[in-house]
Amino acid sequence: MVEVENELYVLVEAVKHSNIYKEYDRCKKTLKAEPELFRRVNVFRIESYKLNQQPDDGTLQDRIEKFQEDNLELTEEPRVRAFLDAELGLCRMIQEINTRLVRGIDFE
């Protein structure tokens, strides 16, 4: 396990030094400099996550569209848009790492 932990540390450091992570971190710091804006973004993120985890009862698409419409002003704010885009990029990187790990060890 020690060898795996050492290699995991190397992976974490590689992620932290990637341009994708650096952009995410820069955008996060920009938002945190304005606590109220950061709070609003976090509320948006939580509500978005909850909405996207709900089963489709035939109204999900309508509820998603209303949520997007209700939050349009927030998500069009350039600092918020930059953060959300950077966060998405980082999430995709983490998903790709996970996918490759699972495939690489033939985990079923």
DSSP file (Angstrom, degrees, kcal/mol; ACC not computed):
  #  RESIDUE AA STRUCTURE BP1 BP2  ACC     N-H-->O    O-->H-N    N-H-->O    O-->H-N    TCO  KAPPA ALPHA  PHI   PSI    X-CA   Y-CA   Z-CA
    1    1 A M     >        0   0    0      0, 0.0     4,-2.7     0, 0.0     5,-0.2   0.000 360.0 360.0 360.0 -31.1    0.0    0.0    0.0
    2    2 A V  H  >  +     0   0    0      1,-0.2     4,-2.4     2,-0.2     5,-0.2   0.901 360.0  51.0 -60.7 -40.8    2.9    2.4    0.7
    3    3 A E  H  > S+     0   0    0      2,-0.2     4,-2.3     1,-0.2    -1,-0.2   0.915 110.9  48.2 -63.2 -42.6    3.9    2.2   -3.0
    4    4 A V  H  > S+     0   0    0      1,-0.2     4,-2.6     2,-0.2    -2,-0.2   0.920 111.2  50.7 -63.4 -43.9    0.4    3.0   -4.1
    5    5 A E  H  X S+     0   0    0     -4,-2.7     4,-2.1     2,-0.2    -2,-0.2   0.893 109.9  50.5 -61.7 -40.1    0.3    5.9   -1.7
    6    6 A N  H  X S+     0   0    0     -4,-2.4     4,-1.7     2,-0.2    -1,-0.2   0.923 112.9  45.2 -63.8 -43.9    3.6    7.3   -3.0
    7    7 A E  H  X S+     0   0    0     -4,-2.3     4,-2.3     1,-0.2    -2,-0.2   0.850 109.7  55.7 -69.2 -33.8    2.4    7.1   -6.6
    8    8 A L  H  X S+     0   0    0     -4,-2.6     4,-2.8     2,-0.2    -1,-0.2   0.905 105.0  52.9 -63.1 -40.7   -0.9    8.6   -5.6
    9    9 A Y  H  X S+     0   0    0     -4,-2.1     4,-2.4     1,-0.2    -2,-0.2   0.913 108.4  50.7 -58.9 -43.0    1.0   11.6   -4.1
   10   10 A V  H  X S+     0   0    0     -4,-1.7     4,-2.2     2,-0.2    -2,-0.2   0.913 110.9  48.8 -61.9 -43.1    2.8   11.9   -7.5
   11   11 A L  H  X S+     0   0    0     -4,-2.3     4,-2.5     2,-0.2    -2,-0.2   0.927 110.1  50.7 -62.7 -45.7   -0.5   11.9   -9.3
   12   12 A V  H  X S+     0   0    0     -4,-2.8     4,-2.6     1,-0.2    -2,-0.2   0.921 111.3  48.4 -58.9 -44.6   -2.0   14.5   -7.0
   13   13 A E  H  X S+     0   0    0     -4,-2.4     4,-1.5     2,-0.2    -1,-0.2   0.890 109.7  52.6 -64.1 -38.9    1.0   16.8   -7.5
   14   14 A A  H  < S+     0   0    0     -4,-2.2     4,-0.5     2,-0.2    -2,-0.2   0.910 110.3  48.1 -63.0 -42.0    0.7   16.3  -11.3
   15   15 A V  H >< S+     0   0    0     -4,-2.5     3,-1.4     1,-0.2     6,-0.5   0.939 110.0  52.1 -62.4 -46.3   -2.9   17.3  -11.2
   16   16 A K  H 3< S+     0   0    0     -4,-2.6    -1,-0.2     1,-0.3    -2,-0.2   0.791 111.2  47.8 -61.5 -28.0   -2.1   20.4   -9.0
   17   17 A H  T 3< S+     0   0    0     -4,-1.5    -1,-0.3    -5,-0.2    -2,-0.2   0.469  90.2 107.2 -92.1  -2.3    0.6   21.4  -11.6
   18   18 A S  S <> S-     0   0    0     -3,-1.4     4,-2.4    -4,-0.5     5,-0.2  -0.407  78.0-123.8 -74.5 152.7   -1.7   21.0  -14.6
   19   19 A N  H  > S+     0   0    0      1,-0.2     4,-2.3     2,-0.2     5,-0.2   0.846 111.1  58.7 -62.4 -33.8   -3.0   24.0  -16.4
   20   20 A I  H  > S+     0   0    0      2,-0.2     4,-2.0     1,-0.2    -1,-0.2   0.941 109.9  41.0 -62.8 -47.5   -6.6   22.8  -15.8
   21   21 A Y  H  > S+     0   0    0     -6,-0.5     4,-3.1     2,-0.2     5,-0.2   0.911 112.5  54.9 -67.8 -41.4   -6.2   22.8  -12.0
   22   22 A K  H  X S+     0   0    0     -4,-2.4     4,-2.3     1,-0.2    -1,-0.2   0.896 109.2  47.9 -59.9 -39.8   -4.3   26.1  -12.0
   23   23 A E  H  X S+     0   0    0     -4,-2.3     4,-2.5     2,-0.2    -1,-0.2   0.919 112.1  49.5 -66.7 -42.9   -7.1   27.7  -13.9
   24   24 A Y  H  X S+     0   0    0     -4,-2.0     4,-2.7    62,-0.2    -2,-0.2   0.942 112.6  47.3 -58.4 -48.5   -9.7   26.2  -11.5
   25   25 A D  H  X S+     0   0    0     -4,-3.1     4,-2.3     1,-0.2    -2,-0.2   0.889 111.8  50.5 -62.9 -40.7   -7.7   27.4   -8.5
   26   26 A R  H  X S+     0   0    0     -4,-2.3     4,-1.9    -5,-0.2    -1,-0.2   0.934 113.0  45.6 -62.8 -46.2   -7.3   30.9   -9.9
   27   27 A C  H  X S+     0   0    0     -4,-2.5     4,-2.1     1,-0.2    -2,-0.2   0.886 111.4  52.6 -65.7 -39.2  -11.0   31.2  -10.6
   28   28 A K  H  X S+     0   0    0     -4,-2.7     4,-2.7    -5,-0.2    -1,-0.2   0.918 109.2  49.3 -63.0 -43.3  -11.9   29.9   -7.2
   29   29 A K  H  X S+     0   0    0     -4,-2.3     4,-1.2     1,-0.2    -1,-0.2   0.878 107.9  54.8 -64.3 -37.3   -9.7   32.4   -5.5
   30   30 A T  H  < S+     0   0    0     -4,-1.9     3,-0.3     1,-0.2     4,-0.3   0.924 112.2  43.2 -61.0 -44.6  -11.2   35.2   -7.6
   31   31 A L  H >< S+     0   0    0     -4,-2.1     3,-2.1     1,-0.2     7,-0.6   0.906 108.7  57.2 -68.4 -41.2  -14.7   34.2   -6.4
   32   32 A K  H 3< S+     0   0    0     -4,-2.7    -1,-0.2     1,-0.3    -2,-0.2   0.745  92.9  69.9 -64.0 -21.5  -13.6   33.7   -2.8
   33   33 A A  T 3< S+     0   0    0     -4,-1.2    -1,-0.3    -3,-0.3    -2,-0.2   0.697 102.0  48.3 -67.4 -17.3  -12.4   37.3   -2.8
   34   34 A E  S <> S-     0   0    0     -3,-2.1     4,-2.5    -4,-0.3     3,-0.5  -0.812  76.6-170.3-122.3  88.1  -16.1   38.2   -2.9
   35   35 A P  H  > S+     0   0    0      0, 0.0     4,-2.4     0, 0.0     5,-0.2   0.809  82.8  51.1 -53.0 -38.6  -17.7   36.1   -0.2
   36   36 A E  H  > S+     0   0    0      2,-0.2     4,-2.3     1,-0.2     5,-0.2   0.919 112.3  46.1 -68.4 -41.6  -21.3   36.9   -1.2
   37   37 A L  H  > S+     0   0    0     -3,-0.5     4,-2.3     2,-0.2    -1,-0.2   0.919 113.1  50.3 -64.5 -42.8  -20.7   36.0   -4.8
   38   38 A F  H  X S+     0   0    0     -4,-2.5     4,-2.2    -7,-0.6    -2,-0.2   0.896 109.9  51.1 -61.7 -40.7  -18.9   32.8   -3.7
   39   39 A R  H  X S+     0   0    0     -4,-2.4     4,-2.3    -5,-0.2    -2,-0.2   0.926 109.9  49.2 -61.9 -45.6  -21.9   31.9   -1.4
   40   40 A R  H  X S+     0   0    0     -4,-2.3     4,-2.4     1,-0.2    -2,-0.2   0.892 110.4  50.8 -62.2 -40.3  -24.3   32.4   -4.3
   41   41 A V  H  X S+     0   0    0     -4,-2.3     4,-2.7     2,-0.2    -1,-0.2   0.908 109.6  50.5 -64.6 -41.3  -22.3   30.2   -6.6
   42   42 A N  H  X S+     0   0    0     -4,-2.2     4,-2.4     2,-0.2    -2,-0.2   0.888 109.4  50.3 -66.0 -38.1  -22.1   27.5   -4.0
   43   43 A V  H  X S+     0   0    0     -4,-2.3     4,-2.6     2,-0.2     5,-0.2   0.932 111.7  49.4 -61.9 -44.9  -25.9   27.6   -3.5
   44   44 A F  H  X S+     0   0    0     -4,-2.4     4,-2.7     1,-0.2    -2,-0.2   0.924 111.0  49.3 -58.5 -46.4  -26.3   27.4   -7.3
   45   45 A R  H  X S+     0   0    0     -4,-2.7     4,-2.4     2,-0.2    -1,-0.2   0.906 112.2  47.6 -62.6 -43.0  -23.9   24.4   -7.4
   46   46 A I  H  X S+     0   0    0     -4,-2.4     4,-2.6     2,-0.2    -1,-0.2   0.938 114.6  45.5 -64.0 -47.2  -25.7   22.5   -4.6
   47   47 A E  H  X S+     0   0    0     -4,-2.6     4,-2.5     1,-0.2    -2,-0.2   0.886 112.5  51.6 -65.3 -38.2  -29.1   23.1   -6.2
   48   48 A S  H  X S+     0   0    0     -4,-2.7     4,-2.4    -5,-0.2    -1,-0.2   0.923 110.4  48.6 -63.1 -44.6  -27.8   22.1   -9.6
   49   49 A Y  H  X S+     0   0    0     -4,-2.4     4,-1.0     2,-0.2    -2,-0.2   0.943 112.0  48.7 -60.2 -48.6  -26.4   18.9   -8.3
   50   50 A K  H >< S+     0   0    0     -4,-2.6     3,-0.7     1,-0.2     4,-0.5   0.918 111.9  49.4 -58.4 -44.4  -29.6   18.1   -6.5
   51   51 A L  H >< S+     0   0    0     -4,-2.5     3,-1.1     1,-0.2    -1,-0.2   0.908 110.2  50.1 -62.8 -42.5  -31.7   18.8   -9.6
   52   52 A N  H 3< S+     0   0    0     -4,-2.4    -1,-0.2     1,-0.2    -2,-0.2   0.612 105.9  57.2 -74.9 -11.3  -29.4   16.6  -11.8
   53   53 A Q  T << S+     0   0    0     -4,-1.0    -1,-0.2    -3,-0.7    -2,-0.2   0.507  85.6 102.9 -93.0  -6.5  -29.6   13.7   -9.3
   54   54 A Q  S <  S-     0   0    0     -3,-1.1     2,-0.1    -4,-0.5    -3,-0.0  -0.495  78.8-110.7 -79.2 145.1  -33.4   13.5   -9.5
   55   55 A P        -     0   0    0      0, 0.0     2,-0.8     0, 0.0    -1,-0.1  -0.402  37.5-102.7 -69.2 151.7  -35.1   10.8  -11.5
   56   56 A D        +     0   0    0      1,-0.2     0, 0.0     2,-0.1     0, 0.0  -0.668  41.2 173.6 -80.7 111.6  -36.9   12.0  -14.6
   57   57 A D        -     0   0    0     -2,-0.8    -1,-0.2    -3,-0.0    -3,-0.0   0.160  67.7 -86.7-100.9  16.7  -40.6   12.1  -13.8
   58   58 A G  S    S+     0   0    0      0, 0.0     4,-0.1     0, 0.0    -2,-0.1   0.229 125.9  66.9  97.1 -13.9  -41.5   13.7  -17.1
   59   59 A T     >  +     0   0    0      2,-0.1     4,-2.4     1,-0.1     5,-0.2   0.377  66.8  99.0-115.9   0.9  -41.0   17.2  -15.8
   60   60 A L  H  > S+     0   0    0      1,-0.2     4,-2.7     2,-0.2     5,-0.2   0.916  82.4  50.3 -59.3 -46.6  -37.2   17.1  -15.2
   61   61 A Q  H  > S+     0   0    0      1,-0.2     4,-2.4     2,-0.2    -1,-0.2   0.906 111.7  48.9 -60.1 -41.5  -36.3   18.9  -18.4
   62   62 A D  H  > S+     0   0    0      2,-0.2     4,-2.3     1,-0.2    -1,-0.2   0.901 111.8  49.0 -63.8 -40.8  -38.7   21.7  -17.7
   63   63 A R  H  X S+     0   0    0     -4,-2.4     4,-2.5     2,-0.2    -2,-0.2   0.882 110.8  50.5 -67.6 -37.4  -37.4   22.1  -14.2
   64   64 A I  H  X S+     0   0    0     -4,-2.7     4,-2.6    -5,-0.2    -2,-0.2   0.934 110.8  48.9 -64.3 -45.6  -33.8   22.2  -15.5
   65   65 A E  H  X S+     0   0    0     -4,-2.4     4,-2.4     1,-0.2    -2,-0.2   0.898 112.3  48.1 -61.7 -41.0  -34.7   24.9  -18.0
   66   66 A K  H  X S+     0   0    0     -4,-2.3     4,-3.0     2,-0.2    -1,-0.2   0.916 111.0  51.1 -65.3 -42.6  -36.5   26.9  -15.3
   67   67 A F  H  X S+     0   0    0     -4,-2.5     4,-1.4     2,-0.2    -2,-0.2   0.923 111.7  47.3 -59.6 -45.4  -33.5   26.6  -13.0
   68   68 A Q  H  < S+     0   0    0     -4,-2.6    -1,-0.2     1,-0.2    -2,-0.2   0.910 113.5  48.1 -63.2 -42.4  -31.2   27.7  -15.8
   69   69 A E  H >< S+     0   0    0     -4,-2.4     3,-1.2     1,-0.2     4,-0.3   0.915 110.4  51.3 -63.8 -44.0  -33.5   30.7  -16.6
   70   70 A D  H 3< S+     0   0    0     -4,-3.0    -1,-0.2     1,-0.2    -2,-0.2   0.768 117.7  39.3 -64.4 -26.0  -33.8   31.6  -12.9
   71   71 A N  T 3X S+     0   0    0     -4,-1.4     4,-2.7    -5,-0.2    -1,-0.2   0.220  81.5 109.9-109.5  13.1  -30.0   31.6  -12.5
   72   72 A L  H <> S+     0   0    0     -3,-1.2     4,-1.8     1,-0.2     5,-0.2   0.896  76.7  52.3 -58.5 -44.6  -29.1   33.2  -15.9
   73   73 A E  H  > S+     0   0    0     -4,-0.3     4,-0.5     1,-0.2    -1,-0.2   0.918 113.2  44.9 -60.1 -43.4  -27.9   36.5  -14.4
   74   74 A L  H >4 S+     0   0    0      1,-0.2     3,-1.2     2,-0.2     6,-0.2   0.946 114.5  46.7 -65.2 -48.7  -25.5   34.6  -12.0
   75   75 A T  H 3< S+     0   0    0     -4,-2.7    -1,-0.2     1,-0.3    -2,-0.2   0.682 108.5  55.8 -74.1 -16.3  -24.1   32.2  -14.6
   76   76 A E  H 3< S+     0   0    0     -4,-1.8    -1,-0.3    -5,-0.2    -2,-0.2   0.553  77.9 110.0 -89.1  -7.7  -23.5   34.9  -17.2
   77   77 A E  S XX S-     0   0    0     -3,-1.2     4,-3.0    -4,-0.5     3,-0.5  -0.549  76.4-130.2 -65.0 125.6  -21.4   36.9  -14.7
   78   78 A P  H 3> S+     0   0    0      0, 0.0     4,-2.4     0, 0.0     5,-0.2   0.827 103.5  48.0 -54.1 -40.4  -17.9   36.5  -16.2
   79   79 A R  H 3> S+     0   0    0      2,-0.2     4,-1.9     1,-0.2   -48,-0.1   0.885 115.2  46.0 -68.8 -36.5  -16.1   35.5  -13.0
   80   80 A V  H <> S+     0   0    0     -3,-0.5     4,-2.9    -6,-0.2     5,-0.2   0.934 112.7  49.5 -69.3 -46.6  -18.8   32.9  -12.3
   81   81 A R  H  X S+     0   0    0     -4,-3.0     4,-2.5     1,-0.2     5,-0.2   0.913 111.2  50.3 -58.9 -43.2  -18.8   31.6  -15.9
   82   82 A A  H  X S+     0   0    0     -4,-2.4     4,-2.4    -5,-0.3    -1,-0.2   0.914 112.4  47.2 -62.1 -43.0  -15.0   31.2  -15.8
   83   83 A F  H  X S+     0   0    0     -4,-1.9     4,-3.0     2,-0.2     5,-0.2   0.942 112.5  48.0 -64.3 -47.7  -15.2   29.4  -12.4
   84   84 A L  H  X S+     0   0    0     -4,-2.9     4,-2.2     1,-0.2    -2,-0.2   0.889 113.4  48.3 -62.8 -38.9  -18.0   27.0  -13.6
   85   85 A D  H  X S+     0   0    0     -4,-2.5     4,-2.1    -5,-0.2    -1,-0.2   0.914 113.5  47.1 -65.4 -42.7  -16.1   26.3  -16.8
   86   86 A A  H  X S+     0   0    0     -4,-2.4     4,-2.2    -5,-0.2   -62,-0.2   0.893 111.3  51.5 -66.2 -39.6  -12.9   25.6  -15.0
   87   87 A E  H  X S+     0   0    0     -4,-3.0     4,-2.6     2,-0.2    -1,-0.2   0.911 109.2  50.6 -62.8 -42.5  -14.6   23.4  -12.4
   88   88 A L  H  X S+     0   0    0     -4,-2.2     4,-2.4    -5,-0.2    -2,-0.2   0.909 109.1  51.6 -61.8 -42.6  -16.2   21.4  -15.3
   89   89 A G  H  X S+     0   0    0     -4,-2.1     4,-1.9     1,-0.2    -1,-0.2   0.910 111.3  46.9 -60.5 -42.8  -12.7   21.0  -16.9
   90   90 A L  H  X S+     0   0    0     -4,-2.2     4,-2.5     2,-0.2    -2,-0.2   0.907 110.8  52.1 -66.6 -41.8  -11.3   19.7  -13.6
   91   91 A C  H  X S+     0   0    0     -4,-2.6     4,-2.5     1,-0.2    -2,-0.2   0.904 109.0  50.6 -60.7 -40.9  -14.2   17.3  -13.1
   92   92 A R  H  X S+     0   0    0     -4,-2.4     4,-2.3     2,-0.2    -1,-0.2   0.890 109.3  51.2 -65.1 -38.2  -13.7   15.9  -16.6
   93   93 A M  H  X S+     0   0    0     -4,-1.9     4,-2.4     2,-0.2    -2,-0.2   0.937 111.2  47.3 -62.4 -46.0  -10.0   15.4  -15.8
   94   94 A I  H  X S+     0   0    0     -4,-2.5     4,-2.5     1,-0.2    -2,-0.2   0.895 111.3  51.4 -63.8 -40.2  -10.8   13.6  -12.6
   95   95 A Q  H  X S+     0   0    0     -4,-2.5     4,-2.8     2,-0.2    -1,-0.2   0.905 109.8  49.9 -62.2 -41.2  -13.4   11.4  -14.4
   96   96 A E  H  X S+     0   0    0     -4,-2.3     4,-2.5     2,-0.2    -2,-0.2   0.906 110.1  50.1 -65.2 -41.5  -10.8   10.5  -17.1
   97   97 A I  H  X S+     0   0    0     -4,-2.4     4,-2.3     2,-0.2    -2,-0.2   0.937 112.9  47.1 -60.2 -46.5   -8.3    9.6  -14.4
   98   98 A N  H  X S+     0   0    0     -4,-2.5     4,-2.7     2,-0.2     5,-0.2   0.916 111.4  50.8 -62.2 -44.2  -10.9    7.4  -12.7
   99   99 A T  H  X S+     0   0    0     -4,-2.8     4,-2.5     1,-0.2     5,-0.2   0.928 112.1  46.4 -59.9 -46.4  -11.9    5.8  -16.0
  100  100 A R  H  X S+     0   0    0     -4,-2.5     4,-2.6     2,-0.2    -1,-0.2   0.880 112.1  51.3 -66.0 -37.2   -8.4    4.9  -16.9
  101  101 A L  H  X S+     0   0    0     -4,-2.3     4,-1.5    -5,-0.2    -2,-0.2   0.950 111.8  45.9 -63.2 -49.2   -7.7    3.5  -13.4
  102  102 A V  H  <>S+     0   0    0     -4,-2.7     5,-2.1     1,-0.2     4,-0.3   0.909 116.8  44.6 -62.9 -42.9  -10.7    1.3  -13.5
  103  103 A R  H ><5S+     0   0    0     -4,-2.5     3,-1.1    -5,-0.2    -1,-0.2   0.896 109.8  56.9 -66.7 -39.3   -9.9    0.1  -17.0
  104  104 A G  H 3<5S+     0   0    0     -4,-2.6    -1,-0.2     1,-0.3    -2,-0.2   0.783 112.5  39.1 -65.7 -27.9   -6.3   -0.4  -16.2
  105  105 A I  T 3<5S-     0   0    0     -4,-1.5    -1,-0.3    -3,-0.2    -2,-0.2   0.344 107.4-122.9-103.5   6.6   -6.9   -2.8  -13.3
  106  106 A D  T < 5 -     0   0    0     -3,-1.1     2,-0.5    -4,-0.3    -3,-0.2   0.928  43.6-179.6  52.8  50.6   -9.8   -4.6  -15.1
  107  107 A F      <       0   0    0     -5,-2.1    -1,-0.2     1,-0.1    -2,-0.1  -0.719 360.0 360.0 -86.0 123.3  -12.2   -3.7  -12.2
  108  108 A E              0   0    0     -2,-0.5    -1,-0.1    -5,-0.0    -2,-0.0   0.393 360.0 360.0-114.5 360.0  -15.7   -5.1  -12.8
